[in-house]
Amino acid sequence: MKILAEKTILATGGIGGLYEKSTNVRHLTGDAIAIAIKHKIELKDLSYIQIHPTTFYHKDGDDSCFLISESVRGEGAKLYDKNMQPFVNELLPRDIVTQAILKQMAIDQTEFVWEDLRPIPKKELQEHFPTIVNHCLKMGYNPYEECIPVVPAQHYFMGGIKVNLNSQTSMSNLYAVGETACNGVHGKNRLASNSLLESLVFAKRAAQHIKKSFSKTNEFPRCFDDNDINFYSNKSELEKYYKDLVLSKIEEDKLRKERTPINISIKSKNHLKTSI
C-alpha cells in the first residue's frame, strides 16, 4: 500500500536493536537510516555511537539493558576487576571508562566487571537511586551488602540522517527528528540530557517550518515508481537487509574517519586552525 503525503517526518529512534547489548528497546533498529541509504539521502557521522560503561549485566539478550547511572559513580561507587581490585578512575568520560572496562574484561576473560555501591551511604542510596536499588534487588543482588555486575552497552546514536536547523533532510519535503537525525548538537560524545534538545527543539522547528512552508502538492515525485512493493512484504528478510545495510555503512564511516588525516596548525596565540 502506498501512502502519499506533502511532507513526511522520519522519527524512528536509534539503532540499539542492532547490538547484542543496548539500553534501547529491541525494535529500534535504524529503519530510517536504512531507508535513507536506499534512497541516497545524505547521512552524517554514522560511526558516532555512544556506549554507556555501566549497565546491569544479565545473560538475556532479548531485553534492553538496565542503566546504572554514572551519577552513582559520581557519588562514590567504585569499579573492580574479578579480583575486586580497582582498575580505572571512575570519574573519567564515558568513552574512556568504557574502553577501560572492555580491556579489563578481556584480561580477566569475564563478561562483566563489578561495581561497588557500598561507598555511598545507605540513606543517600535509598533516596537518590531508589530505581537502581530496586532493580538490583529484583535481579538478586543486594547493593547495600555486595557488588553488582556491570557491562558496557550501546546507549545513544549521535550520527544519523543529516538535517539542517529546520530538520530538513537532503530530500525535498522530507524531515528527520530525534535520534535518527544528525543535526550537529552532540558531536562525537553526547552529554547527558542533550537528547531532549534533539527531540523536542528540533521537532518543534520541523513542525514550524512545515506549517510556514506548506503548500498543496498537485503532482508527487516519480522517484519511487520503480520500487517493488513485494520487497517489503517479507518482514524477516527486510529486517535482515536493513540491519546489514546500516551496519555496513557504520563500519564504512568508521574506517573512513580512521583513514582521514588531521592536520593542526597554530596560526597565532589566540587562533587555532584545524583542517581535516
N, C-alpha and C positions, 0 to 999 in steps of 0.2 A: 504494500500500500504506500502510495506517495502522499506526503503532506506538504503542501506549498505554503510559504509564508514570506511576507515582505521583509521581515527581519527575523533573525534566528540567534539565540544566545546559547553557547555551549557552557555548561556548568556541571561537568561530570565528576568533579573532585580529583583526588590524587591517583597514585599508582601503587598503593600499598599491597593490593591483591596480587601483584606480580612477584612479590617477595615471600620467602618462607616465613619470615618474622616481620611483623609490622604492627604499629599501633592503629592502623586504619582498619576499617571493616573490609571483609574479603572481596566484596563486589566492586570495590574501587580499583579498576584495572586499566585506567588510562584510555578509555574508549575514544574520547575526543582527540587525544593525541594520535591515535591510530587513524582516525578519520582525517585529521589534518595532514598526516603523512601521505595517505592515499590520494588526497586531492591537492597535494603540493601547496598547502597553506604554510606560511612561514613559521618556523619554530625558533626557540631560543634556549640555550643552556640546559639541554635535556639531561646532562650528566650532573647537574647540581641537585643532589638528593641528600637530604639531611637524615643522618642516623642518630637516634637517641641512645645514649650509652647505657641507660638502666631501665629495662622493663622486666617485669616479673617472669622468671623462667618457667615454662611448662612445655611438655612434650607434644601437646595437641596443637598441630599446625593449622587446624581449621578455625581457630578463634583468633581474634585480634589480641595483641599483647597489651597487658595492663602496664601503664606508665608509672614508674616510680620517679616522681618529680625530682628535678635537680635541686629544687629548694630544700629537699631533705638533706642533701649533701651540704647545702649552704648553711644548714642549722647544725651540722656537725657529724652527719653519717659518714662512715668510712668504707673503703673498698679493700677487700682482701683476696689473695690468691687461695689456692686449695689448701695451703698450709697455714692459712689465717695470718699471712704476712702482708703488710701494705706494699703497693707497687706503683702507685700513681698519686699525684696531687689531685684530690677530688674536685678542686675548685677551678681547674683549667677548663677552657672552652669545650663544648660538646664533642667536636670532631677529634680533638686531641685525646680526651678521655676515652672515647670510643676506640681509637686506634690502640691505646694502651691496653684496654680490656681484651680486644681481639688478639693482640700479641701475647698477652698472658695466658689466654685460653689455649693458644697454640702451644706455648711452652709447657703448660700443665696437662695438655691433652684432655681438657674438660669442655663441657658445653655451656658453662656459666662461670661467673665469679661470685664472691659473697659480698653482700652489703650489710653493714652493721648499723642499725638504727639506735642501738642502746646508748651511744653517747648523748643522745637527745633526752632531756628529762622527760619522764613518763607523762606528766601533766601536759607538757608542751606537745608531745607526740599525739596525745589524745585530742587536744584542742585544735591543733594546726593541721593534722593529717589523718582525720578520722576515716576517710575513704580508703587510704592506703593501709591503715591498720586493719580495717575490717576485711579488706581483700586478702591480706596476709593470713589472717586468722581463718578465713574461708578456705584457703589453699593448704591449711595445715601447719602454718608457721606462726609462732608467737614472737613478734618483733620486739617485745619487751624483754625476752629471755634468750633469743637466738638470732643468728644472722639469716638473711633471706637470699635465695639465689636470683641473680640478675644477669641479663644478657642484652647486648645492643640489638636494636630493631629499627627498620625503616620507619621514619616518622613524618617527614614532610617533603614535598616536591617543590623546589624553588623554580625550576625551569618550566617549560610548557609552550603553549601557543603564544607567539609574540603578539602583543597588543600595544596600542598607544594609550594616552591618558584617558581616552573615552572608551577603552576596552574594545576597540575595533581591531579586527584581525586584518591580514593582507587580502582577504577575500571580501568583496563588496557585500554589505548588508549582513555580515556575519560577525558576531561578538563572542568573546570568551571572558568569563569572570571566575573568580575563586582560584582554587589550587591548580586547575587545569590551564590557567593563563600564566604568562610570564610578563609582568609589567615593569620589572626592574626594581621593585621596592625591597627585595630581600638580598640581592647579591648572591654570594655563594653559601652563606650561613645565616639562615633566618634567626631573628631574635624574638623570643617569647611570643607576645600576642600580635605580632605584625600580620598574622593570618587574618585578623579581623579587618585590618586596613585593606587587605587584598580582596576580601569577600564583600564587605559592606560598602566601603567607599567607592570601589571601582564598579560594583554592581549598580550603585546609585548613579554613577557617572554614565554608565551604559544606558540605563533607563532614561536619564535626562537627555542624552544625545539622540536616542531613538525617538523620543517624544518631539524633540526640536526638529529633527530632520525627516520625520516620517512622511511618506507620500505613497499613494496607492500605485501598485505596480500593475501595469497592463500586460506586460509580457515578461515571463520568467526566463532566466538564462537557460541555455540548452546544454550546459556543460555536463549535466548528469544523465542525459538521454541515453548514453551508451552503457550505463550501469546495468548489470544483470541483477535484477531483483532476487532471483533464486539464490544468488550468492549469500544473501542474508538469512536464508530460511533454515540453514543448519547451524544451530546455536553453538554446539561444541566445536565445530570446525572454524566458525567465525571467531570464537574466543581464542582458540589456539593461534589463528592467523594474526589477530590483533596483538596478542601477547608477544609473539615472535617479532612482529614488526616494531613494536615500541622498544623492546629490549635491545634489538639490533641497532636502532637509532641512538639509544642511550650510550651504548658501547662505542658507536661511531663518533659521537660527540666527545666522549671521554678521551679517546685516542687522539682526536684532532687537537684537543686542548693540551694534551701532554706533549704533542709534537710542536706546538706553536711557541716560537722563541719569544721571550720577554726582554726587551732592552730598556733599561732605566738610565737616564742621564740627568744630572742635576744642572739646570741652566743657571741658577743663581741661588743664593742662600734661602730665599723665600719662595722658590718656584721649583716644583718637581714635575718633570715631564715624563710620562710613561707612554711608550709606543708598543703595540702588540702586532 
